[in-house]
Each structure stands twice: as structure tokens, then as C-alpha cells.
Amino acid sequence: CPVPASSVQPLFCPAPTSAEMITLTSLVYSPRVAAQVSEITLRVTLQFPLLPAANITLTLPWFHVRDAAVGTTVAFQTARFNGKWLNDQARVELVARALINASEPLEIAIPSTAAIRLPERGLSTNQQDLLVSSVYAGAFYQVAVAKSEPIGIFKSSALTFHPKVVGQPTMVKLTFRLASEMVAGDSVEVFLDGFGGASVDGIVSVSNTATLRGSWNSKVTTLYLTVDAPTIRVPPDTEVTVTVEASKGISLPPLSMPANLPTLLLRTDALAGPVEWGRVQVAEGTTSFKCFTEKLSLTGGSFCGGNHTVRVCAANRASASTYAQGAARQAMS
């Protein structure tokens, strides 16, 4: 502390706080997708000089290198630091290669080659357990990162269809749970690979948890849905069901579609936790049926005794025959 020339009393100078010594902190991720490898950019300004070989530590709980053995470390370099990721401690050590002056804004990009993955559970806006720390003149300073991006995650997602007749209009039912909240104006997009039907507006889905309005764009086979009034807020981890009636004309692909098709995709721009394109976790499949005729001969006291021809639509003749000799015979006996 500066001492006035006229002062004869000793002055008490409080130690600077961590918030005064480590300022303007933020984190940015690219890509911003839960459980994916990302480039992580730290912005920070230290109000003290960082000497050569001095450290900045970034603590990132739940970040990880996939399938790493105990004790795994990953070395990397940035423009001004030698870096190391310590997987067991979920932290980054950044060692300065030369003097960094006090109050100099720093932008430190931890490369994707470090293979650090974002948390599978997602991240909230300005999550408070992301920490930056350093030591100067024997004092330890640590702050929570002031600004960090949210990363959403669909905790569950499913698609069902009815009727399941290939090439024909179907009811599309989407059910999902988002780890973060949704508010009016947040949107959900569903990419339905191979689906058809003319583009249509005016889609409205009302459930107990949310009202969504949207449209179907046949050119890009995408269903666009936006949370709309009177919905004000959908709390985190709430199951939302969206139903688009078959009358809207969205049609199933013209050929059989396997269950859990990996090209059925979902994303959201939810402000509290956006999620980039990812596969729908559970999706019904469809089978392209053909119609076959089967002969049935009923004897005994059967009301329908005699020879009959039964028409059965199935995936193949073997399935048609099994149905005719089982369910159809029982129903006619």
C-alpha cells in the first residue's frame, strides 16, 4: 500500500482476493456436443505477471478421455503454454514458456488432439464447478469460470408410427426428455430420412407438458417444431410428447425401414442447453408387406368347415403361412 508521507501510523493492507487477481474468465467449446471430443478455449486475464514455468490450472469435472487407463496424462502445446491433461484429476495444467505480463488478456486453445471429451451429462450455463487457479508470490488464487456455454443432452428420445404401412401417411409420435429446461421460442428439429409427403404448415401438438407448433419440409425431410404459448417453461428432465397426425400427410419410406435407423436424427436450440444433431435413441421399424394366398382345410365340428382360401399380407410367404395355420385357423374354428 502507498504510505502518505505525513502518516506515522502503520497501515493495514488486505490481501487481494481471487476475484481481483483472476478476471474475465470464460470457456468456449467447439464442437459443443456432449460426450464428444472438443477444442476447449479458455479466456482469462491475470492481474499479476506469470513467470516462465509458472502454472495456470483449469479444473473440469466430468470431462474425460474415453477408455483411458488409470494415471493417463495427455501432453499438448498451445501458442504460449506447454499443456498436460491429467485424466484422473480432470484438470489441465498449463505451464508458461515465457513471461506473461500482468493484465494481459489470454486466449488459450486446448486442441482437440488432446482427446478431451465434454461431459456426457451436459453442462449448464456458467457452471460453477469449472475452476481456474494459479499461484503468485506464494498465494493461491482460484475462481469459478464466470462465463461458460451450456451443453444440452437428450436423456431419452423415441419415435413411433401408426399405421406402419410403407409409403403411406402415418402418425409420427416423438417422445423426448431434455436435461435442461425449455421455454417458449426454443425449437426441436427431427430429420426423418427417406420419409415423404408434401410440405405442410400448421402442425400443432398439445400435451400436458408443452404446446409445440411447426411444419414439415419434404425437401429436407425435416420436421420443425417450436415451443409455443401457452407453454411458459418445461422443467429439466420432463417427458415431452409430440404427435403429428397422419392427416398431415407425412409418409413412411417406400421400402422397409429397420428399427433404430441411425439416420433418424434430433436436435434442439434450447437456450438453456442446445443439442446438436444426434440419432434418435429408439425408433420403430417398418416392413414392406406382400399379400399371399394360403389354403386352409377345416374339419370336424368347425362352423367354417371345409376348404378355404385365406389372403394374408406379410413380409414373406413363410410368415404368411405361419399366420394362416395359426391365428387364422384359430379364428375360423
C-alpha positions as CSV (number, residue, x, y, z in Angstrom):
1,C,0.0,0.0,0.0
2,P,1.3,3.5,-0.6
3,V,2.1,5.3,2.6
4,P,1.3,9.0,2.9
5,A,4.5,11.0,3.9
6,S,2.7,12.6,6.8
7,S,1.5,9.3,8.2
8,V,3.1,8.0,11.4
9,Q,0.6,5.1,11.9
10,P,1.2,1.7,10.3
11,L,-1.3,0.9,7.5
12,F,-3.2,-2.5,7.2
13,C,-3.3,-3.6,3.5
14,P,-5.7,-6.5,2.9
15,A,-4.6,-9.3,0.6
16,P,-6.1,-9.2,-2.8
17,T,-9.0,-11.6,-3.4
18,S,-9.0,-14.3,-6.0
19,A,-11.7,-12.5,-7.9
20,E,-9.4,-9.4,-8.1
21,M,-6.4,-11.4,-9.3
22,I,-8.0,-13.7,-11.9
23,T,-10.5,-11.9,-14.0
24,L,-12.5,-12.0,-17.3
25,T,-12.7,-15.8,-17.4
26,S,-14.7,-17.7,-20.0
27,L,-14.8,-21.1,-21.7
28,V,-15.9,-21.9,-25.3
29,Y,-16.2,-25.4,-26.8
30,S,-16.0,-26.5,-30.5
31,P,-17.9,-28.6,-31.3
32,R,-20.4,-28.1,-28.5
33,V,-21.7,-31.6,-28.3
34,A,-22.0,-33.7,-25.1
35,A,-19.6,-36.7,-24.9
36,Q,-17.7,-35.6,-28.0
37,V,-14.0,-34.6,-28.3
38,S,-13.8,-30.8,-28.4
39,E,-11.4,-27.9,-28.7
40,I,-11.7,-26.0,-25.4
41,T,-10.8,-22.4,-25.4
42,L,-10.0,-20.6,-22.1
43,R,-10.0,-16.8,-21.9
44,V,-8.5,-15.3,-18.8
45,T,-6.7,-12.2,-17.6
46,L,-4.3,-12.4,-14.6
47,Q,-3.7,-9.3,-12.6
48,F,-0.1,-10.5,-11.9
49,P,2.8,-11.5,-14.1
50,L,3.0,-15.2,-14.9
51,L,6.7,-16.1,-14.8
52,P,8.3,-18.7,-17.0
53,A,7.4,-22.3,-15.8
54,A,4.5,-20.9,-13.7
55,N,1.2,-22.7,-14.0
56,I,-2.4,-22.0,-14.7
57,T,-4.7,-24.8,-13.7
58,L,-8.1,-25.5,-15.2
59,T,-10.3,-27.9,-13.4
60,L,-13.0,-29.6,-15.5
61,P,-15.1,-32.1,-13.6
62,W,-16.7,-34.9,-15.7
63,F,-14.6,-34.0,-18.7
64,H,-12.6,-37.1,-19.7
65,V,-10.5,-39.1,-22.2
66,R,-12.6,-42.1,-23.2
67,D,-11.4,-45.6,-22.1
68,A,-8.2,-44.1,-20.5
69,A,-6.2,-46.2,-18.2
70,V,-5.7,-45.1,-14.6
71,G,-3.0,-42.4,-14.4
72,T,-3.4,-41.3,-18.1
73,T,-2.0,-37.9,-19.0
74,V,-2.1,-36.3,-22.4
75,A,0.5,-33.7,-23.4
76,F,-0.1,-30.9,-25.8
77,Q,1.1,-27.4,-26.8
78,T,-0.6,-24.1,-27.3
79,A,0.9,-20.9,-28.7
80,R,2.4,-19.9,-25.3
81,F,2.0,-22.9,-23.0
82,N,3.0,-26.4,-22.6
83,G,-0.1,-28.3,-21.5
84,K,-1.0,-31.5,-19.8
85,W,-4.4,-33.2,-19.2
86,L,-4.5,-35.3,-16.0
87,N,-7.4,-37.6,-16.6
88,D,-7.8,-38.9,-13.1
89,Q,-8.0,-35.4,-11.6
90,A,-10.0,-34.0,-14.5
91,R,-7.7,-31.0,-14.8
92,V,-5.5,-29.2,-17.3
93,E,-2.0,-27.9,-16.2
94,L,-0.8,-25.0,-18.4
95,V,2.9,-24.1,-18.0
96,A,4.1,-20.8,-19.4
97,R,7.0,-21.0,-21.7
98,A,7.9,-17.2,-21.3
99,L,7.0,-14.3,-19.1
100,I,3.3,-13.2,-19.5
101,N,2.7,-9.6,-18.3
102,A,0.1,-8.7,-15.7
103,S,-3.3,-7.7,-17.1
104,E,-2.6,-9.2,-20.5
105,P,-5.7,-10.9,-21.9
106,L,-5.0,-14.6,-22.7
107,E,-6.8,-16.9,-25.1
108,I,-5.6,-20.4,-24.7
109,A,-7.0,-23.1,-27.1
110,I,-6.6,-26.6,-25.8
111,P,-6.5,-28.6,-29.1
112,S,-8.9,-31.4,-29.9
113,T,-5.8,-33.6,-30.4
114,A,-5.7,-33.8,-26.5
115,A,-8.9,-36.0,-27.0
116,I,-10.7,-34.4,-24.1
117,R,-14.4,-35.1,-24.2
118,L,-17.2,-32.9,-22.9
119,P,-19.3,-34.4,-20.1
120,E,-21.9,-37.0,-21.1
121,R,-24.3,-35.4,-18.7
122,G,-24.1,-32.0,-20.4
123,L,-23.2,-28.6,-18.8
124,S,-25.4,-25.8,-17.5
125,T,-24.8,-22.1,-18.4
126,N,-21.9,-20.7,-16.3
127,Q,-21.5,-23.9,-14.5
128,Q,-19.9,-23.1,-11.1
129,D,-17.6,-26.2,-10.7
130,L,-15.4,-25.2,-13.7
131,L,-12.4,-23.6,-12.0
132,V,-9.3,-21.6,-12.9
133,S,-6.4,-21.3,-10.4
134,S,-2.8,-20.1,-10.2
135,V,-0.1,-19.2,-7.6
136,Y,1.7,-15.8,-7.3
137,A,4.1,-14.7,-4.6
138,G,3.2,-17.8,-2.5
139,A,-0.5,-17.0,-2.6
140,F,-3.0,-19.4,-4.2
141,Y,-5.9,-17.9,-6.2
142,Q,-8.9,-19.7,-7.6
143,V,-12.2,-18.7,-9.2
144,A,-15.1,-20.3,-10.9
145,V,-15.2,-19.6,-14.6
146,A,-17.5,-16.6,-15.0
147,K,-18.9,-17.4,-18.4
148,S,-19.3,-20.8,-20.0
149,E,-21.6,-22.2,-22.6
150,P,-24.4,-24.7,-21.9
151,I,-24.4,-28.1,-23.5
152,G,-27.7,-30.0,-23.6
153,I,-28.4,-33.7,-23.8
154,F,-31.4,-35.7,-24.7
155,K,-31.8,-38.1,-21.8
156,S,-34.2,-40.1,-23.9
157,S,-35.8,-39.9,-27.3
158,A,-38.1,-42.2,-29.2
159,L,-40.1,-42.3,-32.5
160,T,-43.2,-44.4,-33.1
161,F,-45.5,-44.6,-36.2
162,H,-49.1,-45.6,-36.9
163,P,-50.1,-47.1,-39.1
164,K,-46.9,-48.7,-40.2
165,V,-47.6,-49.1,-43.9
166,V,-44.6,-48.3,-46.1
167,G,-45.1,-45.4,-48.5
168,Q,-48.3,-44.3,-46.8
169,P,-49.2,-41.4,-44.5
170,T,-48.5,-42.1,-40.8
171,M,-48.9,-40.6,-37.4
172,V,-45.5,-39.5,-36.2
173,K,-45.1,-39.6,-32.4
174,L,-41.9,-38.2,-30.8
175,T,-41.2,-38.5,-27.1
176,F,-38.1,-37.0,-25.5
177,R,-36.6,-35.8,-22.2
178,L,-34.1,-32.9,-22.3
179,A,-31.7,-32.5,-19.4
180,S,-32.1,-28.7,-19.5
181,E,-35.3,-26.6,-19.4
182,M,-37.2,-25.5,-22.5
183,V,-39.0,-22.2,-22.8
184,A,-41.3,-20.6,-25.4
185,G,-39.3,-20.0,-28.6
186,D,-37.0,-23.0,-28.2
187,S,-37.2,-25.3,-31.2
188,V,-36.8,-29.0,-31.9
189,E,-35.9,-30.4,-35.3
190,V,-36.4,-34.0,-36.4
191,F,-34.7,-35.4,-39.6
192,L,-36.7,-38.2,-41.0
193,D,-34.5,-39.8,-43.6
194,G,-36.4,-41.2,-46.6
195,F,-39.9,-40.0,-45.4
196,G,-42.2,-38.4,-47.9
197,G,-45.4,-36.4,-48.2
198,A,-45.9,-32.8,-49.3
199,S,-44.6,-29.9,-47.2
200,V,-47.2,-28.7,-44.8
201,D,-47.5,-25.9,-42.2
202,G,-49.9,-25.5,-39.3
203,I,-48.8,-28.5,-37.3
204,V,-49.9,-28.2,-33.7
205,S,-49.2,-30.7,-30.9
206,V,-50.7,-30.1,-27.4
207,S,-49.8,-32.3,-24.4
208,N,-49.8,-31.9,-20.7
209,T,-46.3,-30.6,-20.7
210,A,-45.9,-28.4,-23.8
211,T,-47.6,-26.9,-26.8
212,L,-45.5,-27.1,-30.0
213,R,-46.2,-25.7,-33.4
214,G,-44.4,-26.3,-36.6
215,S,-44.1,-27.5,-40.2
216,W,-42.9,-30.4,-42.3
217,N,-40.4,-29.7,-45.1
218,S,-40.4,-32.5,-47.6
219,K,-37.3,-31.2,-49.5
220,V,-35.1,-31.7,-46.5
221,T,-37.3,-34.4,-44.8
222,T,-37.3,-32.4,-41.6
223,L,-40.0,-31.7,-39.0
224,Y,-39.6,-28.3,-37.4
225,L,-41.3,-27.7,-34.0
226,T,-41.2,-24.7,-31.7
227,V,-42.4,-24.4,-28.1
228,D,-45.3,-22.0,-28.2
229,A,-47.8,-20.3,-25.9
230,P,-49.4,-21.1,-23.5
231,T,-46.3,-23.1,-22.5
232,I,-44.0,-20.8,-20.4
233,R,-41.4,-23.3,-19.2
234,V,-40.8,-27.0,-19.5
235,P,-38.7,-28.1,-16.5
236,P,-35.5,-30.1,-17.0
237,D,-35.9,-33.9,-17.3
238,T,-39.6,-33.6,-18.3
239,E,-41.0,-36.0,-20.8
240,V,-42.5,-34.2,-23.8
241,T,-44.7,-36.0,-26.3
242,V,-45.2,-34.5,-29.8
243,T,-47.9,-36.1,-32.0
244,V,-48.3,-35.2,-35.7
245,E,-51.5,-36.8,-37.0
246,A,-51.4,-38.9,-40.2
247,S,-53.8,-36.4,-41.8
248,K,-50.8,-34.0,-42.1
249,G,-49.5,-36.3,-44.8
250,I,-46.0,-37.3,-43.6
251,S,-45.5,-40.7,-45.2
252,L,-43.2,-43.6,-44.3
253,P,-40.3,-44.5,-46.7
254,P,-41.4,-46.6,-49.7
255,L,-39.2,-49.6,-48.5
256,S,-38.8,-51.4,-45.3
257,M,-37.1,-49.4,-42.5
258,P,-35.1,-51.2,-39.8
259,A,-35.7,-50.4,-36.2
260,N,-33.4,-47.7,-34.7
261,L,-32.3,-46.4,-38.1
262,P,-29.2,-44.4,-37.4
263,T,-30.2,-41.6,-39.9
264,L,-33.2,-40.6,-37.9
265,L,-31.8,-37.5,-36.1
266,L,-32.8,-35.0,-33.5
267,R,-31.5,-31.6,-32.3
268,T,-32.7,-28.6,-30.3
269,D,-31.6,-24.9,-30.0
270,A,-32.9,-24.7,-26.4
271,L,-31.3,-21.7,-24.8
272,A,-30.5,-23.5,-21.6
273,G,-28.9,-26.4,-23.3
274,P,-28.7,-26.8,-27.0
275,V,-28.1,-30.2,-28.5
276,E,-26.5,-30.8,-32.0
277,W,-27.7,-33.4,-34.4
278,G,-27.7,-36.9,-32.9
279,R,-29.6,-40.1,-33.6
280,V,-33.0,-40.8,-32.1
281,Q,-32.3,-43.4,-29.4
282,V,-35.3,-45.7,-30.0
283,A,-37.2,-45.8,-33.3
284,E,-39.7,-48.3,-34.7
285,G,-39.0,-50.0,-37.9
286,T,-41.4,-50.9,-40.7
287,T,-41.7,-53.9,-43.1
288,S,-42.7,-53.9,-46.7
289,F,-45.5,-56.4,-46.7
290,K,-46.7,-58.5,-49.7
291,C,-50.0,-60.3,-49.9
292,F,-50.2,-64.1,-50.3
293,T,-53.0,-66.6,-50.5
294,E,-53.0,-69.7,-48.3
295,K,-55.2,-72.8,-48.3
296,L,-56.9,-73.9,-45.1
297,S,-58.9,-77.1,-44.6
298,L,-61.1,-77.1,-41.6
299,T,-62.8,-80.3,-40.4
300,G,-64.8,-81.6,-37.5
301,G,-67.4,-79.5,-35.8
302,S,-66.0,-76.3,-37.1
303,F,-68.6,-73.6,-38.0
304,C,-66.4,-72.8,-41.1
305,G,-65.7,-76.5,-42.0
306,G,-64.4,-77.2,-45.5
307,N,-61.7,-75.8,-47.7
308,H,-60.9,-72.1,-47.6
309,T,-58.5,-69.6,-49.3
310,V,-57.1,-67.0,-46.9
311,R,-55.4,-63.8,-48.0
312,V,-52.5,-62.8,-45.7
313,C,-50.2,-59.8,-46.1
314,A,-46.8,-60.4,-44.5
315,A,-43.1,-59.9,-45.0
316,N,-42.7,-63.2,-46.8
317,R,-44.6,-66.4,-47.6
318,A,-43.2,-68.3,-44.6
319,S,-44.6,-65.7,-42.3
320,A,-47.9,-65.7,-44.2
321,S,-48.2,-69.4,-43.9
322,T,-47.4,-69.4,-40.2
323,Y,-50.1,-66.8,-39.6
324,A,-52.7,-68.7,-41.7
325,Q,-52.0,-72.0,-40.0
326,G,-52.0,-70.4,-36.5
327,A,-54.1,-67.3,-35.9
328,A,-56.3,-67.5,-39.0
329,R,-57.1,-71.2,-38.3
330,Q,-57.9,-70.5,-34.7
331,A,-60.2,-67.5,-35.6
332,M,-62.2,-69.6,-38.0
333,S,-62.5,-72.7,-35.8
